[in-house]
């Protein structure tokens, strides 16, 4: 059964705050948020922003709800009052996001996800392109995580990651083991650079 795609839309009062918030969740969560992030242990969730809105993408409703608790704790710690936080589901047949209250999760199983020392992060132009890249990389033997249009592939060395990044037009970042040395219990993988603008749908 195909996974669903979910996201949080976090509307903040100012664009500067969105960039700063994205930077913070990509580097160092506060103590309460870090504790809540244990619920997302071994997960990698794509995070980006467009103007004053931060987006966090997850492959299941349960993970998105856990991420929302982490986000709310971090906003509180930073003293930021969001305009609103909305949980949305991607409707593949209609190619749009929907924020109606969700029904029962169609995919109750959450796959355990491992970490690699290096990651190649790719922001694709469409969900279809992301799925095709995910399938291609899995056939090639890479460990792959996909959340909406964002694909993360694990690599065992920096050289392997750089070669793969050149081939798929991705960005090389330290992976789980190295990231956890400086940002323990942080499940968010920021796209577009720290504080950079993305172009989510």
C-alpha positions as CSV (number, residue, x, y, z in Angstrom):
1,X,0.0,0.0,0.0
2,X,1.4,3.4,-0.9
3,X,2.2,5.8,1.9
4,X,0.2,8.9,2.4
5,X,1.8,12.3,2.4
6,X,1.1,14.8,5.2
7,X,2.5,18.2,6.2
8,X,2.3,20.9,8.8
9,X,1.7,24.4,7.6
10,X,3.1,26.7,10.3
11,X,2.1,30.3,9.6
12,X,4.2,32.7,11.5
13,X,3.7,36.5,11.9
14,X,6.9,37.5,10.0
15,X,9.1,36.1,7.3
16,X,12.3,36.7,9.4
17,X,10.8,34.6,12.2
18,X,10.1,31.8,9.7
19,X,13.7,31.7,8.6
20,X,15.0,31.9,12.2
21,X,12.6,29.1,13.3
22,X,13.7,26.9,10.4
23,X,17.3,27.5,11.3
24,X,16.7,26.5,14.9
25,X,14.8,23.3,14.2
26,X,17.5,22.2,11.7
27,X,20.3,22.7,14.3
28,X,19.3,22.6,17.9
29,X,15.9,22.0,19.4
30,X,15.2,23.4,22.9
31,X,15.0,21.0,25.9
32,X,11.2,20.3,25.8
33,X,11.1,19.9,22.0
34,X,14.2,17.7,22.1
35,X,12.4,15.4,24.7
36,X,9.2,15.3,22.5
37,X,11.3,14.5,19.4
38,X,12.2,11.1,21.0
39,X,8.8,10.1,19.6
40,X,10.3,10.6,16.1
41,X,13.4,8.7,16.8
42,X,14.9,7.2,13.6
43,X,12.7,9.4,11.4
44,X,13.8,12.2,9.0
45,X,11.1,14.8,8.2
46,X,11.7,17.4,5.4
47,X,11.4,21.0,6.5
48,X,11.4,24.1,4.4
49,X,9.8,27.6,4.3
50,X,8.2,30.0,1.8
51,X,7.9,33.5,3.0
52,X,6.4,33.5,6.5
53,X,5.2,29.9,6.3
54,X,7.2,26.9,7.5
55,X,6.4,23.5,6.1
56,X,7.2,20.1,7.7
57,X,6.5,17.0,5.5
58,X,5.9,13.5,6.9
59,X,4.9,10.2,5.4
60,X,2.1,9.4,7.8
61,X,-0.5,11.3,9.9
62,X,1.0,9.9,13.1
63,X,4.4,11.3,12.4
64,X,3.0,14.6,11.4
65,X,1.1,14.8,14.7
66,X,4.2,14.0,16.6
67,X,6.1,16.6,14.7
68,X,3.4,19.1,15.6
69,X,4.0,18.6,19.3
70,X,7.7,19.2,18.8
71,X,7.0,22.3,16.7
72,X,4.6,23.7,19.3
73,X,7.1,23.2,22.1
74,X,9.9,24.9,20.1
75,X,7.6,27.9,19.2
76,X,6.8,28.2,22.9
77,X,10.4,28.1,23.9
78,X,11.3,30.8,21.3
79,X,8.4,33.0,22.4
80,X,6.8,32.9,18.9
81,X,3.0,32.9,18.6
82,X,2.0,31.3,15.3
83,X,-0.9,32.7,13.3
84,X,-2.0,29.1,13.0
85,X,-0.7,25.5,12.5
86,X,-2.6,23.4,10.1
87,X,-2.3,19.6,9.5
88,X,-2.8,18.8,5.8
89,X,-3.0,15.7,3.7
90,X,-1.9,15.5,0.0
91,X,-4.7,14.3,-2.2
92,X,-2.9,12.6,-5.0
93,X,-5.9,12.2,-7.3
94,X,-6.7,15.9,-7.1
95,X,-3.0,17.1,-6.8
96,X,-3.7,19.4,-3.9
97,X,-3.4,19.7,-0.1
98,X,-6.5,19.3,2.0
99,X,-6.9,20.5,5.6
100,X,-10.2,18.8,6.4
101,X,-10.0,16.8,9.7
102,X,-8.4,13.5,8.8
103,X,-10.2,10.2,8.9
104,X,-8.6,7.0,9.9
105,X,-5.0,6.7,8.8
106,X,-4.9,4.5,5.7
107,X,-1.4,3.2,6.5
108,X,-1.0,2.4,10.2
109,X,2.4,0.8,9.8
110,X,5.3,3.2,10.2
111,X,8.4,1.8,8.7
112,X,11.5,1.8,10.8
113,X,14.1,4.1,9.2
114,X,17.8,3.9,9.7
115,X,20.5,6.5,9.3
116,X,23.6,6.8,7.1
117,X,26.7,8.8,7.9
118,X,26.0,11.1,4.8
119,X,22.8,12.1,3.1
120,X,22.0,13.4,-0.3
121,X,18.9,15.7,-0.2
122,X,16.9,16.3,-3.4
123,X,13.9,18.6,-3.8
124,X,12.0,17.3,-6.8
125,X,9.6,19.3,-9.0
126,X,6.7,17.0,-8.4
127,X,5.5,14.1,-6.2
128,X,5.6,11.8,-9.2
129,X,9.3,12.8,-9.9
130,X,10.1,12.2,-6.2
131,X,8.5,8.8,-6.2
132,X,10.3,7.8,-9.4
133,X,13.6,8.9,-7.9
134,X,12.8,7.1,-4.7
135,X,12.2,3.9,-6.6
136,X,15.3,4.3,-8.8
137,X,17.6,4.8,-5.8
138,X,16.0,1.9,-3.9
139,X,16.7,-0.3,-7.0
140,X,20.3,0.9,-6.8
141,X,20.5,-0.3,-3.2
142,X,20.4,3.1,-1.4
143,X,18.4,3.6,1.8
144,X,15.8,6.2,0.8
145,X,13.3,8.4,2.7
146,X,10.7,10.3,0.8
147,X,8.3,12.9,2.2
148,X,6.1,14.6,-0.5
149,X,8.6,16.1,-3.1
150,X,11.7,15.7,-0.9
151,X,14.0,12.7,-1.2
152,X,16.8,11.8,1.2
153,X,19.2,9.0,0.2
154,X,21.8,7.6,2.6
155,X,25.5,7.1,1.6
156,X,28.3,5.4,3.5
157,X,31.0,8.0,2.6
158,X,31.3,11.7,1.7
159,X,32.7,10.7,-1.7
160,X,29.8,8.4,-2.5
161,X,27.4,11.1,-1.4
162,X,29.1,13.7,-3.6
163,X,29.0,11.4,-6.6
164,X,25.3,10.6,-6.1
165,X,24.5,14.3,-5.5
166,X,26.1,15.3,-8.9
167,X,24.1,12.6,-10.6
168,X,20.7,13.5,-9.1
169,X,21.3,17.2,-8.6
170,X,21.1,17.0,-4.8
171,X,22.8,18.5,-1.8
172,X,25.3,16.6,0.4
173,X,24.8,16.9,4.2
174,X,26.1,15.0,7.2
175,X,23.7,12.1,7.9
176,X,22.2,10.7,11.1
177,X,25.3,9.6,12.9
178,X,27.2,12.9,12.3
179,X,24.1,15.1,12.8
180,X,23.3,13.4,16.1
181,X,26.8,14.4,17.4
182,X,25.7,18.0,17.3
183,X,21.9,17.9,17.2
184,X,20.8,14.9,19.2
185,X,17.1,13.8,18.8
186,X,16.5,16.2,15.9
187,X,14.3,14.5,13.2
188,X,14.1,17.6,10.9
189,X,16.1,17.7,7.6
190,X,16.0,21.2,6.4
191,X,15.9,21.8,2.6
192,X,17.1,25.0,0.8
193,X,19.9,25.5,3.3
194,X,19.5,26.7,6.9
195,X,16.9,29.5,6.8
196,X,16.8,29.3,3.0
197,X,13.5,29.8,1.1
198,X,11.9,26.8,-0.5
199,X,9.1,26.6,-3.0
200,X,6.5,24.1,-1.6
201,X,3.1,23.8,-3.2
